[in-house]
Amino acid sequence: METANSGHRTGNLLFAFAPWIIFYVVASPSTWEYAALAALVAAVVLNLSDLRRGSFKALEVTGILFFGVIAVLALLLDRQDMLWLETYAQVLASSVIAVVALGSLAFVPFTEQYARESTPREVWGTPLFRHVNRVLTLVWGGVFVAMAVLGLVAVHTTSGADWFNWIIPVVLLILAVRFTERYPDQVRERAKAARTAP
């Protein structure tokens, strides 16, 4: 199975997550509306070339819609009406990514959209390529489900909020990045070994 080099593969995915990371880092009870605006601008600017080419990826389109809706709500509704969003902004963002990632398994795994950019076309339909991207998508979906749960725990706890909001999520993201870098190559090597085994 041909795969892209790990740096290119992971770089594409992190690039796609950039608006969400901006929102996650900046959002707090007093800054979530600025976080949404910054993430919306990032989502549009970073994906402008894809949008011009008519190349629409699930994560990118979801980001533009999600941050666009939040930015509009911030303009139209008063602060009292938006208290729930102030409280659950990070939980909501993680939940949306988790739904998109896991939902994409029913169609085209969202990681496959990025993997195709650096993988020969003749590989796209192979069972191994599809398997790798289903696993990667499942891992990323699971990470964001865990981050949503951790964010919910952080909202309802009086101690350890930094662990639930930042430390554990960052560790999970680093582990997901490492897995994304290594797993496709490990699968390729196992498949090669199986073909050459007597």
C-alpha positions, -999 to 999 in steps of 0.1 A, spaced: 0 0 0 14 34 -10 12 60 17 22 96 20 51 105 42 40 109 78 48 146 81 28 155 50 -1 133 62 -2 147 97 4 183 85 -27 182 63 -49 170 92 -35 195 117 -40 222 91 -77 212 89 -80 212 127 -64 247 131 -97 267 133 -110 243 159 -78 245 179 -80 283 178 -115 282 191 -107 256 218 -77 276 230 -92 311 229 -128 303 241 -136 311 277 -167 326 294 -155 361 284 -139 354 250 -159 327 232 -174 352 207 -140 364 198 -128 328 196 -157 320 172 -149 350 150 -111 342 149 -119 305 141 -144 316 114 -118 338 97 -92 310 100 -116 285 85 -124 307 55 -88 319 49 -71 284 54 -97 267 31 -101 295 5 -80 276 -22 -100 244 -17 -133 263 -18 -123 280 -50 -115 247 -66 -148 233 -54 -131 208 -31 -153 206 -1 -142 185 29 -165 176 57 -144 191 85 -137 223 67 -174 229 57 -185 220 92 -160 245 107 -172 274 85 -209 266 92 -204 261 130 -183 292 136 -205 312 113 -236 303 132 -219 310 166 -206 344 153 -241 354 141 -257 343 174 -231 364 193 -242 394 172 -280 388 175 -285 376 210 -278 394 243 -253 380 268 -280 365 291 -294 344 262 -260 331 254 -249 320 289 -253 283 279 -228 288 251 -204 306 274 -205 276 296 -204 248 270 -185 263 241 -156 239 242 -179 209 249 -200 219 219 -170 223 196 -156 189 206 -190 172 202 -195 187 167 -161 174 155 -168 140 171 -202 137 153 -187 148 120 -158 124 123 -178 94 134 -207 102 111 -183 103 81 -176 65 87 -210 59 71 -198 76 39 -162 86 33 -140 87 65 -130 123 69 -92 114 71 -95 98 37 -103 132 21 -69 144 33 -50 112 26 -61 113 -10 -42 146 -15 -9 128 -10 -17 93 -22 -18 79 -57 -53 76 -71 -50 39 -79 -46 33 -41 -79 50 -31 -101 21 -37 -80 -6 -20 -92 -23 11 -60 -15 30 -63 23 23 -100 23 33 -92 3 64 -64 26 75 -86 57 71 -115 41 89 -92 33 119 -77 68 119 -112 85 117 -124 63 145 -94 73 166 -99 110 160 -136 107 166 -129 89 199 -105 116 210 -130 143 205 -158 123 222 -133 120 252 -126 157 250 -163 166 250 -168 144 281 -138 159 298 -151 194 291 -184 185 306 -167 171 337 -147 204 339 -178 225 338 -193 206 367 -163 202 389 -148 226 414 -112 212 413 -90 198 386 -106 218 358 -72 224 342 -66 187 340 -100 181 322 -99 212 300 -62 213 290 -38 187 302 -56 155 294 -70 168 260 -35 179 249 -21 145 258 -49 128 238 -42 151 208 -5 143 209 -12 106 211 -37 109 181 -10 128 161 16 101 169 -8 74 159 -17 91 127 20 94 118 28 57 125 -2 36 119 -4 38 81 33 28 78 29 0 103 -1 -14 83 19 -11 51 49 -30 66 26 -57 80 9 -61 46 43 -63 28 56 -88 53 25 -110 48 30 -109 10 66 -120 12 61 -146 39 66 -182 27 
